[in-house]
Amino acid sequence: MARRVKKPAEVKPDPYPVTVETYLAPGYWQLSQLEQNQPSCHNGDVRVHRFKITIERIEEPVEVIRERILHLWRTTTNHHLTDPLKAAAKKYGFELSYDDHGKDVKCK
């Protein structure tokens, strides 16, 4: 029986920098998943480089935010979202009409 020859470990290309835009505001749990205080090697992944991750809000015009809130209002019939969406609208200086609530929901 012949012996298997072990292949040398592959060197992967550097995938950085990475930019991600999201609507999810990272909380403590998500940030804790990124924390690692010392170098490591696991499943062939050698982690010896340090990274700095900066999270900042992307400032957009108020009109854009208002349109997004209105879109959420018009595309849901979930009564649990009524108060949070109304509070968000009030924060941005407008009121939501119950006539528009769920107006764009497509019935199944």
C-alpha positions in Angstrom: 0.0 0.0 0.0 1.4 3.4 -1.0 1.7 6.2 1.5 -0.3 9.4 1.0 1.8 12.5 0.4 0.6 15.4 2.5 -0.1 18.6 0.5 1.5 21.8 1.9 -0.9 24.3 3.5 -2.4 26.8 1.0 -1.6 30.5 1.3 -4.8 32.4 0.9 -4.8 35.9 -0.7 -5.3 38.8 1.7 -9.1 39.7 1.6 -8.7 43.1 3.3 -9.9 45.8 3.5 -13.5 44.9 4.1 -16.3 47.4 4.2 -19.8 46.5 5.3 -22.9 48.7 5.5 -25.9 47.5 7.5 -29.1 48.6 9.2 -28.2 46.6 12.3 -26.6 48.6 15.0 -24.1 46.3 16.6 -24.8 45.6 20.3 -22.7 44.2 23.0 -23.2 40.6 21.9 -22.1 41.2 18.3 -19.0 43.1 19.5 -18.1 40.3 22.0 -18.1 37.8 19.1 -15.3 39.9 17.5 -13.1 40.1 20.6 -10.0 37.9 20.8 -7.2 39.0 23.1 -4.4 36.7 21.8 -3.1 35.1 18.6 -4.5 31.6 17.8 -4.5 28.8 15.3 -7.7 26.8 14.8 -8.7 24.5 11.9 -5.7 25.6 9.9 -6.5 29.3 10.3 -3.5 31.1 11.8 -4.7 34.3 13.4 -1.6 36.5 14.1 -2.7 39.9 12.6 -4.5 42.5 14.6 -7.5 44.4 13.2 -9.2 47.6 14.2 -12.9 47.8 13.6 -14.6 51.2 13.7 -18.4 51.5 13.7 -19.9 54.8 12.7 -23.4 55.8 11.8 -23.9 56.9 8.2 -25.6 60.3 8.3 -28.3 60.7 5.8 -30.9 63.4 5.0 -34.0 63.4 7.2 -36.2 62.9 4.1 -34.5 59.5 3.5 -35.2 58.4 7.0 -38.8 59.6 6.8 -39.3 57.6 3.6 -37.9 54.4 5.2 -40.2 54.8 8.2 -43.2 55.4 6.0 -42.2 52.3 3.9 -42.1 50.2 7.1 -45.5 51.5 8.1 -47.1 50.8 4.8 -45.6 47.3 4.5 -46.7 45.8 7.8 -49.9 45.0 9.6 -48.1 43.8 12.8 -49.8 45.7 15.6 -46.6 45.2 17.8 -44.8 47.7 15.5 -47.4 50.4 15.6 -46.1 52.3 18.7 -42.3 52.0 17.8 -42.9 53.2 14.2 -45.1 56.1 15.5 -42.4 57.1 18.0 -39.8 57.0 15.3 -41.9 59.2 13.0 -42.5 61.7 15.8 -38.7 61.8 16.4 -38.3 62.9 12.8 -41.1 65.4 12.8 -44.1 63.7 11.1 -47.2 61.6 11.9 -48.2 58.3 10.5 -51.8 57.9 9.3 -53.8 54.8 10.1 -55.2 55.0 6.6 -51.7 54.1 5.2 -51.0 51.3 7.8 -50.4 48.1 5.9 -51.6 49.7 2.7 -48.8 48.0 0.6 -49.1 44.5 2.1 -49.9 41.9 -0.5 -52.5 39.4 0.7 -51.6 35.7 0.2 
